[in-house]
Amino acid sequence: MAEAPSSNWWELRWKEIASLDRSKTLVIQPTGAIEQHGPHLPLDVDIFNSTQIATRAVARARELGMESVFMAPPIWWGTSPHHLAYPGTISLRMETMSDLLIDIASSFAAHGFYRILWLNGHGGNQGVLSATALRCSEVVGITPAVVSYWQLIRDALREIGESANGGMGHACEMETSIQLHLRGERVAMETASTDIPRQLTSYSCVDFRNSGPVMMPWDFMRDSKEGTMGDPMLASEDKGRRIVRAAVDKVVDLSRELLALKNEELLAGKAGRALQSEAAQTAGRMPG
């Protein structure tokens, strides 16, 4: 099969998709949010960061011979009720986001594409993404992979970061550094300020490097001064470059491992067996 002309799923024609080898295809779908990021960063930080990391990872994977790694249309909106006090934030209900993910995964699965990676850029999505992966396994019959990019690079973040614990929380040293690297013209550093959050308990730290084991919902109007949690004053373009590079490398490594899985390792339960049976029956009925 000739290499598809684009790594973006939405730019392909249906016959190009129909010709893909289902056993060697991985679809990476960025998730994020449209929500306030302090006075100094744009609303789309979370989805912008995850999309940029996904784009670079897909390109790098293809350079390394993984020609059937694609990026699905990013899911711009997330669950952001803790930011709704700030103008501009758009938040989905958890059930809305879960249903959206299930419908998209069902569409991929219906055509035999079982390798899906939800690459997340918004901390507030982590709970619903994990729960939806379990739901997807039950009702769709496939097993999506779920990860937030910072979970892959905590060692790198500890090495790169200079802020105190709590300094990498939201619109912080990490996110501001990434934005300075990727689009510094949209960063208003003159309006940034340090705001290390008060930890509600000693077990509930909010920091991308060292998140505490106890989850307690935040209210950013209550718990921050202007929507920042952390220390953006220590951000730099060089730190952002190193963080993005580390994340891309890890996503590429994860992609390689997901591509090594057999289709039957990705199917689950009664719904998965039904998918396998249906795929066998329809394999020869695709129009030419």
C-alpha positions as CSV (number, residue, x, y, z in Angstrom):
1,M,0.0,0.0,0.0
2,A,1.3,3.5,-0.9
3,E,1.8,5.8,2.0
4,A,-1.3,7.9,2.6
5,P,-0.8,11.5,1.6
6,S,-1.7,13.0,5.0
7,S,-1.3,12.0,8.6
8,N,-4.4,14.0,9.5
9,W,-7.4,11.6,9.5
10,W,-9.8,14.3,8.3
11,E,-7.8,15.1,5.2
12,L,-7.9,11.5,3.9
13,R,-10.4,10.2,1.3
14,W,-12.5,7.2,2.3
15,K,-10.8,4.9,-0.1
16,E,-7.5,5.8,1.4
17,I,-8.8,4.9,4.8
18,A,-10.4,1.7,3.5
19,S,-7.1,0.5,2.2
20,L,-5.3,0.9,5.5
21,D,-4.0,-2.2,7.3
22,R,-6.1,-2.4,10.4
23,S,-3.4,-4.4,12.2
24,K,-0.9,-1.6,11.8
25,T,-2.9,1.6,12.2
26,L,-2.9,3.8,15.3
27,V,-5.1,6.9,15.7
28,I,-4.0,9.5,18.2
29,Q,-6.8,11.9,19.3
30,P,-5.8,15.0,21.3
31,T,-8.2,16.1,24.1
32,G,-8.0,19.3,26.0
33,A,-10.2,22.3,27.0
34,I,-11.2,25.8,26.3
35,E,-10.8,27.5,29.7
36,Q,-9.1,30.4,31.4
37,H,-5.3,30.1,31.9
38,G,-4.6,33.1,34.1
39,P,-4.3,36.6,32.7
40,H,-1.2,35.8,30.6
41,L,-2.2,32.8,28.5
42,P,-4.9,32.0,25.8
43,L,-8.0,29.9,26.5
44,D,-6.9,27.1,24.3
45,V,-3.6,26.2,26.0
46,D,-4.7,22.6,26.9
47,I,-5.9,21.5,23.5
48,F,-3.2,23.5,21.7
49,N,-0.4,21.8,23.7
50,S,-1.8,18.3,23.3
51,T,-2.4,18.8,19.5
52,Q,1.1,20.2,18.9
53,I,2.6,17.3,20.8
54,A,0.5,14.8,18.9
55,T,1.3,16.5,15.5
56,R,5.1,16.3,16.3
57,A,4.8,12.7,17.6
58,V,3.0,11.5,14.5
59,A,5.5,13.1,12.2
60,R,8.4,11.6,14.2
61,A,6.8,8.2,14.2
62,R,6.4,8.3,10.4
63,E,10.1,9.3,10.1
64,L,10.9,6.1,12.1
65,G,8.8,3.9,9.7
66,M,5.5,3.9,11.5
67,E,3.6,5.1,8.4
68,S,0.1,4.3,9.7
69,V,0.0,6.6,12.7
70,F,-2.6,9.3,12.3
71,M,-4.0,12.2,14.2
72,A,-7.8,12.3,14.6
73,P,-9.7,15.6,14.9
74,P,-8.9,17.1,18.3
75,I,-11.6,17.4,20.9
76,W,-11.4,21.0,21.8
77,W,-13.7,21.1,24.8
78,G,-13.4,19.4,28.1
79,T,-14.8,19.2,31.6
80,S,-14.0,22.6,33.1
81,P,-16.7,23.5,35.7
82,H,-14.0,24.6,38.1
83,H,-13.1,27.4,35.7
84,L,-16.6,28.6,34.8
85,A,-16.4,31.7,37.0
86,Y,-13.9,33.2,34.5
87,P,-15.2,34.6,31.1
88,G,-14.4,32.6,28.0
89,T,-14.4,29.1,29.6
90,I,-16.5,26.5,27.8
91,S,-17.3,23.4,29.7
92,L,-18.9,20.1,28.8
93,R,-20.9,18.0,31.2
94,M,-19.0,14.8,32.0
95,E,-21.7,12.6,30.4
96,T,-21.5,14.8,27.3
97,M,-17.8,14.3,26.9
98,S,-18.0,10.6,27.7
99,D,-20.8,10.2,25.1
100,L,-18.8,12.1,22.5
101,L,-15.7,9.9,23.0
102,I,-17.8,6.8,22.9
103,D,-19.5,7.8,19.6
104,I,-16.1,8.6,18.0
105,A,-14.5,5.3,19.2
106,S,-17.6,3.4,18.0
107,S,-17.1,5.0,14.5
108,F,-13.5,3.9,14.4
109,A,-14.3,0.4,15.7
110,A,-17.1,0.0,13.1
111,H,-14.5,0.1,10.4
112,G,-12.0,-2.1,12.1
113,F,-9.7,0.5,13.7
114,Y,-9.1,-0.6,17.3
115,R,-5.9,1.3,18.3
116,I,-6.9,4.6,19.7
117,L,-4.8,6.8,22.0
118,W,-6.5,9.7,23.8
119,L,-3.6,12.1,24.3
120,N,-4.9,14.5,27.0
121,G,-3.8,18.1,27.7
122,H,-6.3,19.0,30.5
123,G,-6.1,17.8,34.1
124,G,-9.8,18.1,34.5
125,N,-10.4,15.5,31.8
126,Q,-8.4,12.7,33.5
127,G,-11.3,11.2,35.5
128,V,-13.8,11.2,32.7
129,L,-11.2,9.8,30.2
130,S,-10.3,6.9,32.5
131,A,-14.0,6.2,33.2
132,T,-14.8,6.4,29.5
133,A,-12.0,4.0,28.6
134,L,-13.6,1.4,30.9
135,R,-17.0,2.2,29.4
136,C,-15.6,1.9,25.9
137,S,-14.2,-1.5,26.7
138,E,-17.7,-2.6,27.9
139,V,-20.0,-1.1,25.3
140,V,-17.9,-0.7,22.2
141,G,-15.6,-3.7,22.7
142,I,-12.2,-2.0,22.2
143,T,-9.6,-0.9,24.7
144,P,-8.4,2.7,24.1
145,A,-5.2,3.9,25.7
146,V,-5.4,7.1,27.8
147,V,-2.6,9.3,29.0
148,S,-2.0,13.0,29.8
149,Y,1.3,14.0,28.2
150,W,2.8,15.2,31.5
151,Q,2.3,11.7,33.0
152,L,4.8,10.4,30.6
153,I,7.6,12.9,31.5
154,R,7.4,13.5,35.2
155,D,11.2,12.7,35.5
156,A,11.9,15.3,32.9
157,L,9.7,17.9,34.5
158,R,11.5,17.3,37.9
159,E,14.8,17.8,36.1
160,I,13.7,20.9,34.2
161,G,11.5,22.6,36.7
162,E,12.9,25.1,39.2
163,S,9.7,26.1,41.0
164,A,8.7,24.9,44.5
165,N,6.2,22.2,44.9
166,G,2.9,23.5,43.5
167,G,4.7,25.6,40.9
168,M,3.5,23.4,38.0
169,G,-0.2,23.5,38.5
170,H,-2.1,25.6,36.0
171,A,-0.9,28.4,33.7
172,C,2.3,27.6,35.5
173,E,6.0,27.1,34.9
174,M,5.3,24.1,32.6
175,E,2.4,25.4,30.6
176,T,3.8,28.9,30.3
177,S,7.1,27.5,29.1
178,I,5.4,25.4,26.5
179,Q,3.5,28.4,25.2
180,L,6.7,30.5,25.1
181,H,8.3,27.8,23.0
182,L,5.4,27.2,20.6
183,R,3.8,30.7,20.3
184,G,5.5,33.2,22.5
185,E,3.7,36.1,20.8
186,R,0.5,35.0,22.6
187,V,2.1,35.1,26.1
188,A,1.6,38.3,28.0
189,M,4.3,37.8,30.6
190,E,3.8,41.4,31.9
191,T,0.5,40.2,33.4
192,A,1.8,37.0,34.9
193,S,2.3,36.4,38.6
194,T,3.2,33.6,41.0
195,D,0.3,32.1,42.9
196,I,1.3,28.9,44.6
197,P,-2.0,27.3,45.7
198,R,-2.7,26.4,49.3
199,Q,-2.9,22.6,49.4
200,L,-6.3,21.6,50.8
201,T,-4.7,18.6,52.5
202,S,-1.1,17.4,52.8
203,Y,-2.2,14.6,50.4
204,S,-3.7,16.7,47.6
205,C,-0.9,18.6,46.0
206,V,-1.6,20.1,42.5
207,D,1.6,19.8,40.5
208,F,2.3,18.1,37.2
209,R,5.5,16.6,38.7
210,N,4.1,15.4,42.0
211,S,0.4,15.2,42.1
212,G,-1.0,14.1,45.5
213,P,-2.9,10.8,45.9
214,V,-6.1,12.6,47.1
215,M,-8.2,14.3,44.5
216,M,-10.3,17.2,45.7
217,P,-12.2,19.4,43.1
218,W,-10.9,23.0,42.8
219,D,-12.7,26.2,42.4
220,F,-10.4,28.6,40.7
221,M,-12.3,31.7,41.8
222,R,-12.0,30.4,45.4
223,D,-8.6,28.9,45.2
224,S,-6.5,31.3,43.1
225,K,-6.1,35.1,42.7
226,E,-6.4,35.4,38.9
227,G,-6.7,31.8,37.6
228,T,-3.1,30.8,38.0
229,M,-1.8,28.0,40.1
230,G,1.9,27.8,40.1
231,D,4.9,29.9,39.1
232,P,4.9,31.2,35.5
233,M,7.6,33.7,36.4
234,L,10.2,30.8,36.1
235,A,9.0,29.8,32.7
236,S,11.3,30.0,29.6
237,E,11.3,29.2,26.0
238,D,14.2,26.8,26.5
239,K,12.3,24.9,29.2
240,G,9.3,24.6,26.8
241,R,11.4,23.2,24.1
242,R,12.8,20.6,26.4
243,I,9.4,19.6,27.7
244,V,7.8,19.3,24.3
245,R,10.8,17.2,23.0
246,A,10.5,14.9,26.0
247,A,6.8,14.5,25.6
248,V,7.1,13.8,21.8
249,D,9.7,11.1,22.4
250,K,7.5,9.3,25.0
251,V,4.4,9.5,22.8
252,V,6.5,7.9,19.9
253,D,7.7,5.2,22.2
254,L,4.1,4.5,23.4
255,S,2.9,4.5,19.8
256,R,5.5,1.8,18.9
257,E,4.2,-0.4,21.7
258,L,0.6,0.1,20.8
259,L,1.3,-0.8,17.2
260,A,2.9,-4.0,18.4
261,L,-0.3,-5.3,20.0
262,K,-2.4,-7.7,18.1
263,N,-6.0,-6.8,17.2
264,E,-7.3,-9.5,19.5
265,E,-5.4,-8.0,22.4
266,L,-7.5,-4.8,21.9
267,L,-10.9,-6.4,21.8
268,A,-12.9,-6.8,25.0
269,G,-15.9,-8.7,26.2
270,K,-19.1,-9.6,24.4
271,A,-19.0,-6.3,22.3
272,G,-15.5,-7.1,21.2
273,R,-16.4,-10.6,20.1
274,A,-19.3,-9.1,18.1
275,L,-16.9,-6.7,16.4
276,Q,-14.5,-9.5,15.5
277,S,-17.4,-11.5,14.0
278,E,-18.8,-8.5,12.1
279,A,-15.3,-7.6,10.7
280,A,-14.9,-11.2,9.4
281,Q,-18.3,-11.1,7.7
282,T,-17.8,-7.7,6.1
283,A,-14.2,-8.0,5.1
284,G,-15.0,-8.8,1.5
285,R,-18.0,-6.5,1.0
286,M,-16.3,-3.1,0.9
287,P,-17.1,-1.3,-2.3
288,G,-14.1,-0.8,-4.6
